[in-house]
Amino acid sequence: MESDEDATYEINIRQIGTNDHIDIVKLFQSFDIEKYKFIRISELQNNNTKTLNGKNNLSLAGLRIDERGGIYLNPLLDTNSAYFKCYVAEDANSHQLIGYVLFFNTLDERANQVGAGDDPVAVIEDLFVSPTYRGRGIATQLFRKVLKSSLDRGCFSCECLLIPESAEGLRFWKRRVGENRIQALLNENRGSHELIVELNRMEMKAFFEKTALGAVAGTASVSPLGAPPS
């Protein structure tokens, strides 16, 4: 079996493009299958609104990509369709999409409740890399693109979903925010199937600088393209 260290490849990190419909739907479906295999079927039946992260029965008709690198989910079915920004990881040789991050910026409701003002927050809905491409720093670079975009827009924090039953997800976040911090989060939320990992603005900046291109272990050559190809 060929190891990751034996592979030579180039990955482009870019905004999603208007021609990426088919590939991104396939990645959405792969992510949802993997994400919800950890949650009991009975829980999905009792809370169907959370099933498939709002992308239940998603088809090409239920998704619209704009020229700004954004995605509208279910634009034909819901007048209040959700809008997300999206970066994708593309294999430069095959031009296949092999990962993506879906996120949006909002206001911190907790800060509003205590009268602390409106603090913009980056919320990562999905962060996914195809299994055969994992362990190569691609998820880190996708995450880094979110941090750069969110810092530029003045976000004060970044939130991302963690599923405790996912061993790979736990390893990813333990390496990035520390094992003790993740363990404390697990202890505080025993029995929960969805936890939120939160980075404040200082942590966002520190992580962005620490994970500069070329500083991540692996053999992938990552190109940070800023816009989709024409």
Residue pairs with C-beta under 8 A, 6 or more apart in sequence:
4 135
4 136
4 218
4 219
5 219
7 136
7 219
8 219
9 91
9 92
9 93
9 219
9 220
9 221
10 91
10 92
10 93
10 220
10 221
10 222
10 223
11 89
11 90
11 91
11 92
11 98
11 133
11 136
11 138
11 141
11 220
11 221
11 222
11 223
12 89
12 90
12 92
12 222
12 223
12 225
13 87
13 88
13 89
13 90
13 138
13 141
13 142
13 145
13 222
13 223
13 224
13 225
14 87
14 88
14 90
14 224
14 225
14 226
14 227
14 228
14 229
15 68
15 69
15 85
15 86
15 87
15 88
15 225
15 226
15 227
15 228
16 24
16 65
16 69
16 70
16 71
16 86
16 87
16 88
16 100
16 228
17 65
17 69
17 228
17 229
18 65
18 66
18 67
18 228
19 228
20 65
20 88
20 97
20 228
21 60
21 63
21 65
22 60
23 88
23 96
23 97
24 63
24 65
24 71
24 86
24 88
24 97
24 100
25 58
25 59
25 60
25 63
26 97
27 88
27 97
27 99
27 100
27 128
27 130
28 55
28 58
28 126
29 58
30 128
30 130
31 126
31 128
32 52
32 53
32 55
34 128
34 166
35 53
35 163
35 166
36 44
36 51
36 52
38 163
38 165
38 166
38 193
39 163
39 165
39 193
43 193
44 50
44 51
48 56
52 58
53 125
53 126
54 73
54 74
54 82
55 62
55 73
58 73
58 74
61 76
62 73
62 74
62 75
62 76
62 77
63 71
63 72
63 73
63 74
63 75
64 71
64 72
64 75
65 71
65 72
65 86
66 72
69 85
69 86
69 87
69 227
69 228
70 83
70 84
70 85
70 86
71 83
71 84
71 85
71 86
71 102
72 81
72 82
72 83
73 81
73 82
73 83
73 84
74 81
74 82
75 81
82 104
83 104
84 102
84 103
84 104
84 125
85 102
85 103
85 104
85 105
85 149
86 100
86 101
86 102
86 103
87 100
87 101
87 142
87 145
87 146
88 97
88 99
88 100
89 97
89 98
89 99
89 100
89 129
89 133
89 138
89 141
89 142
90 96
90 97
90 98
91 97
91 98
91 133
92 223
98 129
98 130
98 132
98 133
98 138
99 128
99 129
99 130
99 133
99 138
99 139
99 142
100 126
100 128
100 142
101 124
101 126
101 127
101 128
101 142
101 143
101 145
101 146
102 124
102 125
102 126
102 127
103 122
103 123
103 124
103 125
103 146
103 150
104 122
104 123
104 125
105 120
105 121
105 122
105 123
105 150
105 153
105 155
106 120
106 121
106 123
107 118
107 119
107 120
107 121
108 118
108 119
108 120
108 121
108 156
108 157
111 117
111 118
111 119
112 118
119 156
119 157
120 150
120 153
120 154
120 155
120 156
121 155
121 156
121 157
121 158
121 159
122 146
122 147
122 149
122 150
122 155
122 157
122 158
122 159
122 204
123 158
123 159
123 160
124 143
124 146
124 158
124 159
124 160
124 161
125 161
127 139
127 142
127 143
127 160
128 139
129 138
129 139
129 142
134 168
135 218
136 218
136 219
136 220
137 216
137 217
137 218
137 220
137 222
138 220
138 222
139 172
140 176
140 211
140 216
141 211
141 213
141 216
141 222
141 224
143 160
143 176
143 207
143 211
144 207
144 208
144 211
145 224
146 158
147 158
147 204
147 205
147 207
147 208
148 208
150 158
150 204
151 201
151 204
151 205
151 208
155 201
155 204
156 200
156 201
157 198
157 199
157 200
157 201
157 204
158 198
158 199
158 204
159 196
159 197
159 198
160 173
160 196
160 197
160 198
161 194
161 195
161 196
161 197
162 169
162 170
162 173
162 182
162 185
162 194
162 195
162 196
162 197
163 169
163 193
163 194
163 195
164 170
164 186
164 189
164 192
164 193
164 195
165 193
170 182
173 182
173 197
174 182
176 207
177 197
177 199
177 203
182 197
185 195
185 197
186 195
189 195
199 207
213 222
213 224
216 222
